Amino acid sequence: MRQPATASDGIAPSGPAGSRHAFVTLVTNADYAMGATALARSIRLTGTQADIAVLHTGGVHQNALAPLAEFGCRLIATDLLPLSDAFNERHARKNLHSAAPFTRGRKPDFHSPLDNFCKLRLWQLIEYERCMFIDADALVMKNIDRYFGYPEFSAAPNVYESLADFHRLNSGVFVATPSLQTYETMLEQLDTPDAFWPRTDQTFLQNFFPDWHGLPVTMNMLQYVWFNMPALWDWPSIGVLHFQYEKPWEKDHPKAERLRPLIDLWHAYFNGGIIPEIAALENPALPHPD
């Protein structure tokens, strides 16, 4: 039988919390460390006083995390969740992608599905009153601190192809209240016999919070909206830009030319270049009517 969870089980923070609120992200390899660097710069440029807490697994070398010091990130070494061997086997990359293949985009080779469940360790961070999780393959376009006031569990819909997707959440951005009781209940429900979560943490969180609260779609604007639903894109309204599927740092990016303005923007944040006025950027071209 699993022992009750504590706030320190499986995590080791680099220092104490500095705020009541935290932006939390997850870094599982050197690629996502690059993403977290761009994300952290984008968050700091909004003027927020909230912490930036970076959960990082054993797959990340300390050298890859070093650039995050510039932005005052609180690093939190993170173990994989204590899950059964059978669960881990079902959710290994080869088995998961075979049973539930991605058909609308391409996950990079560095993507390891089991790592995604480490997001749930956010609920162990009880030193914070409220946390906003943001995937490391995202950028924050303006100050979004007001969303710390949204209830648990708040997430934006998984819209990037059609409005039919509004019923599904995307776990790349969500608002949550840390709680060891919630974390313990999550572990119990996550690893039940034969449990299979085809989109890992995303499927689980929608199941765990069936009455989830909606964040605006602009709080998790998925990059495919740029070419699939250009009428929905409005730069002044976007709070978080999320590079789902292919990543902006990939060199063999199959959709790079279609997403060039977004990729160039990401590189400006990553390299510390001049950031344009976001609200003044040009929206994608709309298709000509037949």
NORBEL-V465076 format. One line per field, one symbol per residue. phi: phi as a letter, one per 20 degrees, with the letter a starting at -180 (. if undefined). burial: 1 if it has 24 or more other C-alpha atoms within 12 Angstrom, else 0. A space follows every 10 residues. Layout:
# NORBEL-V465076
phi: ???
burial: ???
This chain:
# NORBEL-V465076
phi: .ffgfdfdfm cbffaffdbf cbedcccdaf ffffgfffff fffffenfdf fdddfcefed fgffegfffg dmfeecfcef ffdfffffff dfgffffffc feddadefff fdgfggffgf fgfeeffdfb ccecgfecce ebfcgfffef ffddbefeeb cbffefeded efbbdbdgaf ffffffffef degmfcdfdl gfffffffdf dgeeeggfeb ffgfggdecg feebgfefec ddefmgdfef edffdgffdg fffffgffff emffeffgfe fefffeffff
burial: 0000101011 1110001001 1111111111 1111111111 1111000101 1111111111 0001101100 1111111111 1110001101 1110011000 0000000100 1111111111 1111111111 1111111111 1111101101 1111111111 0000000111 1111111111 0111011101 1000011111 1111111110 0111111111 1111111001 0111101111 1111111111 0000100010 0110111011 0000100100 0011000000
